[in-house]
Amino acid sequence: MNKRIGILTSGGDCPGLNCVIRAVVSHATLTHNWEVVGIPYATQGLLERQTVPLSMHGWDLRGIDPLLNMGGTILGSINTGDTLASASEILASYEALGLDALIAVGGDGSLKIIHQLATLGNWHLVGIPKTIDNDVALTERSIGFDTAVNTVVDAINRLTFTAASHDRVMIVEVMGRTAGHLALYSGIAGGADVILIPEIPYTIKGICNHLQELRDRWKRKFAIIVVAEGATPCLEDLSDADICNLENAPSQHFTTPKCGRGQYIADRISTLTKNFVDTRVSVLGHIQRGGIPSALDRLTATVFGTTSVDLIAQNKYDQMLAWQNGKVVNVSIQDAVDKSPSLVDPHGYLVQSAQSLGIYIGEETNR
């Protein structure tokens, strides 16, 4: 039976999304002779009932397939707006577009919203996890994470030589408001001296003591600090938190400094050391989202894409693809959403490995 399959990419972009599209279209058309249409700009495209016809050779350039190594998403994506406010119109679009199933590629937030819509509209939905934060539950690997780690490590490698040349402390601010996987993985792989993540509180004094130890014990006059944008200081460390003109008074939830987390830490270090430590801050920002997908992300995206088509062929819906114990499995989207975000275990093996390497990673694990 011929099917008409829709595919959309939702939330922030990341490397590997086009690899998913490529795999879905290739497998669906070659194996099943199904029709695949792209939904541009995720739920906004559904709301406006827009589709983009997709074919295996529709993007070829003299026989060359660019989707395998193209960053971003050819379908576009959005991560703003109140989707549920237009739920009734979006629900009607699924049937109006003649879809037999929908493949949604997104993070935990996007998958939660689309799953809510699918439940209300009785859609046939399959989810694929993507996020550079790697915080979707029930999967060890999400599309885009490996490339983002490599991008951050490359930046750390470059900054290390400048730090060593000028006896500076380089602070690298990376994404991660609630989960510190990106900072932790890239910090360990990049040889950072300090890694600050949301799950483990830190103190400026603890950081400075560690920097001093590098100087006194190892004669190291430079250092690399990797800080997630959501890294949080210990409560007792907030007495001088107005140094960066915080948006609100200090409380149990450390508010985002207007100057950015990396600059906040740099200013606090300078204050505590009376400007003895020369600091510089690099905020990688959206650079982490861009670039050519790594080999691992291409492989993950390809397997997730082809397996999503297999699930549709087996009439298995409300499922999300996940990587567990070296293989692809399918899990309940609801279970994945309910258990997300997946946070760094403060007592897990990666944190312990970082400690074993002499990396300062916060007060909870360094007392």
C-alpha positions, 0 to 999 in steps of 0.5 A: 500500500502506497503511503504519503509520509511527512517529515519535519525538523523542529527546534534549534538546528544542528548538524545531521538533520539533512542526513535524516531527511536523506535517509528517510527519503531514500529508504521510503522511495527505494524500498516502499515506493512511498511519497515523502513530503517535507513540512517547512518550518515545522508546526508553522508549515503544518499550520499553513499547510505547506509541503515540499516534495522530496525525491532521492535525486531532487537535490543532486548536483551532477550526481553528487548528493550534498545532504550527507555533509550539509549542516542545518536543515533544508526544511527550515526550523523554528523554536519560538511561538505558542504552537498549542494556541493554534492546535485546532488548525494544526490538527486539521492540517494533518488530514488536509495534507493527506498524511499517513504518518509523520516523522518529527526530528526534534529535541525534548521540547519539540517532541513533547509539543508534537506528541501532544498534537499527535495524541489529540489528532490521532496522528501516526507519529515517529520521533527522532531525537536531535540536540547538541545538548544530548539531554533527550532521555532514554537515548545515549546519543542524539543527532548533532551532539558529536559534531558540537563536541568536536566543534568545541574541542577544536576551539579549545585546541586553538585557544590553548596555544594562545593561552600558553603564549600569553600566560592567560586563563581562557574561558570558553562558554558553551551551550547548556542551560540545564544539562552540562553534557556538551561542556563535560564531554568537550572539556575532558576531550579538549584538556580543560583545567576547569569544567563548570556545569549546571548539575554541580555548583562551584565557587570562585574561590575553588576555581582560583585555588585550582588555578593557583595550584596549577602555578605552584605545583606544576608551574602552569601559568595558563589554564582553560575553563569550559563553562556551560551557560547554565553553570550555577555557583554555590549559594554561599558564593552569591554574596558578590553576585551583583558584580555583573548587574544581575537581572534580579537579586540573588536567590536559590536560582542564580539568574543569568548575568547580563554580561554572560556566564563566562564574563561573570566568572572572568570578572569574579576571578579578576576581583578575587585575585586583584587582577593578578589572573589575566582572563579572556572570554570566548562565547562560542554561541551558534558556532556550536550548531553549525558546520559539517556533520561528523561521521558519527552523526552521519551514521546515527542520522542515517540509521535513525532515518531508515529505522523510522521508515521501518517502524511506519512499515510495521505500523508502530507509532508513538515511538522515538528512536533511541541508541542504547547499548550499541544499537538502535531501539524504539521507545515510547515518546511519552516515556522519553518526554516524561524523563527528559531532560537527561542530566549529567550524573554528578557521581557518574563515571565521566565526572569521576574521570574528570576528577581523576585527571585533576580537573576542577568540576565544582564543590560537590565533588571536590570537597 
